[in-house]
Amino acid sequence: MSTPAPVASAPARFDAEATPIGVQSLVPGVAPITQADRLALRAAQPLGPKKPQRACDLGLFDLAARNQLELFTPRPAPTPAAPPDRPSSPTFPKESDR
């Protein structure tokens, strides 16, 4: 046994309203958007710049400067110094060479 198929009834007619751009249907339960609604929506939005802004990469706001970790990283181990090829004391010309 199957249930009977629902009978298609005529679509409900909506009320209509004449506007400057033509006749428009009024849907029950839906209020039209007024100019006051549009202005309230725009007033609730955060302000934005009128022109593109440059990044503030100075001082406190410099995100790249926060990556400076050399203060906290250990220094590499010193490499042993090679023996000098010459004596470390300077050589002065002899008086006879002058």
Contacts in CASP RR format, 6 or more apart in sequence:
PFRMAT RR
TARGET T0000
AUTHOR 0000-0000-0000
METHOD contacts of the structure
MODEL  1
MSTPAPVASAPARFDAEATPIGVQSLVPGVAPITQADRLALRAAQPLGPK
KPQRACDLGLFDLAARNQLELFTPRPAPTPAAPPDRPSSPTFPKESDR
14 25 0 8 1.000
14 26 0 8 1.000
14 27 0 8 1.000
14 28 0 8 1.000
15 25 0 8 1.000
15 26 0 8 1.000
16 23 0 8 1.000
16 24 0 8 1.000
16 25 0 8 1.000
16 26 0 8 1.000
17 23 0 8 1.000
17 24 0 8 1.000
17 25 0 8 1.000
17 26 0 8 1.000
26 32 0 8 1.000
57 63 0 8 1.000
57 64 0 8 1.000
59 65 0 8 1.000
END
